[in-house]
């Protein structure tokens, strides 16, 4: 298999501009800190979430629930409406 078609086997995080493998806990902690920092600096309404029509209704429900309840944003869209 070519490197181009290879799948990731672990999450990657960026340190000093270089991606390196990380644990799921570290990657999720970094993502949570990034969301928290963005909301603290700009407010929840500066956050937007896009979801996919190829996912389940339950996953789309969770995505909008996260955006509204956790982040405080109503800026949610998906290609389900097309």
Backbone as CSV, one residue per row, in Angstrom:
resi,resn,N_x,N_y,N_z,CA_x,CA_y,CA_z,C_x,C_y,C_z
1,UNK,0.844,-1.174,0.000,0.000,0.000,0.000,0.890,1.237,0.000
2,UNK,0.505,2.218,-0.790,1.305,3.436,-0.842,1.106,4.251,0.427
3,UNK,2.060,5.079,0.723,1.982,5.929,1.909,0.778,6.860,1.820
4,UNK,0.441,7.260,0.614,-0.677,8.174,0.401,-2.018,7.551,0.833
5,UNK,-2.164,6.236,0.685,-3.413,5.564,1.028,-3.400,4.937,2.416
6,UNK,-2.310,5.084,3.144,-2.210,4.478,4.474,-3.139,5.192,5.448
7,UNK,-3.693,4.436,6.363,-4.564,5.004,7.388,-3.761,5.318,8.634
8,UNK,-4.237,6.300,9.365,-3.613,6.637,10.639,-3.911,5.531,11.641
9,UNK,-2.935,5.226,12.464,-3.139,4.209,13.498,-3.225,4.827,14.889
10,UNK,-2.923,6.106,14.998,-3.052,6.820,16.261,-3.273,8.291,15.937
11,UNK,-3.798,9.048,16.899,-3.972,10.485,16.658,-2.611,11.159,16.533
12,UNK,-2.607,12.291,15.844,-1.398,13.092,15.702,-1.622,14.450,16.352
13,UNK,-0.597,14.965,17.001,-0.631,16.324,17.557,0.566,17.078,17.001
14,UNK,0.427,18.393,16.966,1.493,19.226,16.404,2.294,19.861,17.534
15,UNK,3.598,19.633,17.521,4.541,20.261,18.445,5.565,21.021,17.630
16,UNK,5.620,22.335,17.831,6.574,23.179,17.104,6.487,22.952,15.600
17,UNK,5.265,22.825,15.094,5.057,22.682,13.662,5.238,21.283,13.111
18,UNK,5.544,20.315,13.958,5.785,18.943,13.504,4.742,18.016,14.113
19,UNK,4.121,17.196,13.252,3.142,16.228,13.749,3.843,15.026,14.349
20,UNK,3.297,14.567,15.479,3.838,13.374,16.113,2.683,12.541,16.655
21,UNK,2.866,11.218,16.757,1.819,10.372,17.331,1.576,10.725,18.801
22,UNK,0.330,10.580,19.226,-0.044,10.884,20.602,-1.063,9.851,21.073
23,UNK,-1.306,9.837,22.360,-2.360,8.975,22.896,-3.703,9.655,22.626
24,UNK,-4.767,8.869,22.693,-6.097,9.446,22.522,-6.392,10.455,23.621
25,UNK,-5.965,10.168,24.845,-6.209,11.110,25.949,-5.554,12.461,25.670
26,UNK,-4.305,12.426,25.214,-3.606,13.680,24.920,-4.287,14.431,23.782
27,UNK,-4.643,13.723,22.728,-5.270,14.369,21.582,-6.625,14.977,21.956
28,UNK,-7.426,14.239,22.707,-8.735,14.756,23.112,-8.602,15.921,24.083
29,UNK,-7.621,15.866,24.978,-7.376,16.990,25.886,-6.994,18.241,25.105
30,UNK,-6.155,18.082,24.093,-5.761,19.238,23.275,-6.946,19.808,22.521
31,UNK,-7.789,18.937,21.977,-8.979,19.409,21.261,-9.904,20.166,22.208
32,UNK,-10.128,19.618,23.397,-10.995,20.273,24.380,-10.419,21.634,24.781
33,UNK,-9.106,21.706,25.000,-8.480,22.992,25.344,-8.648,23.992,24.202
34,UNK,-8.537,23.516,22.971,-8.708,24.403,21.817,-10.120,24.964,21.734
35,UNK,-11.133,24.098,21.918,-12.518,24.572,21.928,-12.727,25.569,23.054
36,UNK,-12.259,25.222,24.253,-12.450,26.082,25.426,-11.798,27.451,25.209
37,UNK,-10.588,27.445,24.693,-9.870,28.693,24.446,-10.596,29.565,23.426
38,UNK,-11.082,28.960,22.350,-11.797,29.721,21.324,-13.066,30.339,21.881
39,UNK,-13.807,29.580,22.679,-15.058,30.089,23.255,-14.761,31.190,24.270
40,UNK,-13.716,31.028,25.091,-13.372,32.053,26.076,-12.949,33.353,25.400
41,UNK,-12.217,33.253,24.296,-11.725,34.453,23.609,-12.788,35.136,22.770
42,UNK,-13.606,34.359,22.083,-14.521,34.933,21.093,-15.997,34.718,21.389
43,UNK,-16.321,33.848,22.349,-17.720,33.553,22.637,-18.232,32.401,21.788
44,UNK,-19.272,31.753,22.274,-19.799,30.571,21.618,-20.346,30.811,20.229
45,UNK,-20.875,32.013,19.985,-21.468,32.267,18.673,-20.426,32.425,17.568
46,UNK,-19.163,32.470,17.914,-18.103,32.508,16.901,-17.710,31.102,16.468
47,UNK,-18.324,30.108,17.062,-18.043,28.704,16.774,-19.090,28.183,15.798
48,UNK,-18.665,27.386,14.832,-19.598,26.749,13.910,-19.274,25.277,13.785
49,UNK,-20.293,24.475,13.545,-20.100,23.039,13.418,-20.803,22.555,12.150
50,UNK,-20.085,21.791,11.346,-20.649,21.182,10.148,-20.707,19.684,10.356
51,UNK,-21.806,19.092,9.963,-21.973,17.660,10.084,-22.242,17.084,8.702
52,UNK,-22.230,15.788,8.611,-22.313,15.110,7.320,-23.615,14.324,7.199
53,UNK,-24.195,14.313,6.007,-25.425,13.566,5.784,-25.187,12.060,5.753
54,UNK,-23.959,11.640,5.632,-23.663,10.209,5.572,-23.580,9.567,6.955
55,UNK,-23.660,10.378,7.994,-23.649,9.839,9.343,-25.085,9.558,9.802
56,UNK,-25.224,8.984,10.956,-26.555,8.635,11.455,-27.270,9.859,12.024
57,UNK,-28.586,9.763,12.126,-29.360,10.825,12.764,-28.911,11.029,14.204
58,UNK,-28.581,9.925,14.872,-28.135,10.020,16.270,-26.837,10.810,16.381
59,UNK,-25.904,10.587,15.452,-24.637,11.327,15.483,-24.867,12.807,15.182
60,UNK,-25.740,13.107,14.222,-26.065,14.506,13.941,-26.741,15.158,15.140
61,UNK,-27.596,14.415,15.840,-28.235,14.932,17.043,-27.183,15.269,18.099
62,UNK,-26.243,14.341,18.319,-25.180,14.591,19.306,-24.327,15.794,18.916
63,UNK,-24.050,15.947,17.638,-23.241,17.078,17.177,-23.940,18.402,17.490
64,UNK,-25.235,18.490,17.160,-25.944,19.743,17.441,-26.113,19.963,18.932
65,UNK,-26.295,18.885,19.689,-26.422,19.006,21.142,-25.115,19.533,21.742
66,UNK,-23.982,19.016,21.256,-22.675,19.495,21.706,-22.519,20.985,21.404
67,UNK,-22.813,21.372,20.170,-22.643,22.775,19.785,-23.517,23.694,20.628
68,UNK,-24.758,23.295,20.847,-25.682,24.165,21.587,-25.446,24.148,23.089
69,UNK,-25.295,22.955,23.666,-25.219,22.831,25.120,-23.830,23.086,25.687
70,UNK,-22.814,22.593,25.012,-21.451,22.702,25.540,-20.789,23.996,25.099
71,UNK,-20.879,24.287,23.801,-20.176,25.454,23.265,-21.030,26.723,23.365
72,UNK,-22.338,26.579,23.273,-23.212,27.745,23.334,-23.425,28.381,21.975
73,UNK,-23.423,27.582,20.920,-23.567,28.094,19.564,-24.759,27.450,18.874
74,UNK,-25.481,28.248,18.111,-26.534,27.728,17.250,-26.059,27.622,15.805
75,UNK,-24.784,27.842,15.566,-24.218,27.809,14.220,-23.900,26.365,13.834
76,UNK,-24.922,25.671,13.375,-24.808,24.257,13.053,-25.388,24.054,11.662
77,UNK,-24.696,23.297,10.837,-25.197,23.026,9.502,-24.773,21.630,9.078
78,UNK,-25.533,21.066,8.181,-25.156,19.790,7.578,-25.721,19.767,6.176
79,UNK,-25.251,18.861,5.380,-25.758,18.756,4.018,-27.027,17.915,3.974
80,UNK,-27.629,17.611,5.120,-28.889,16.868,5.159,-30.028,17.651,4.507
81,UNK,-29.936,18.951,4.521,-31.045,19.776,4.052,-31.077,19.908,2.539
82,UNK,-30.094,19.398,1.836,-30.066,19.553,0.376,-30.799,18.441,-0.313
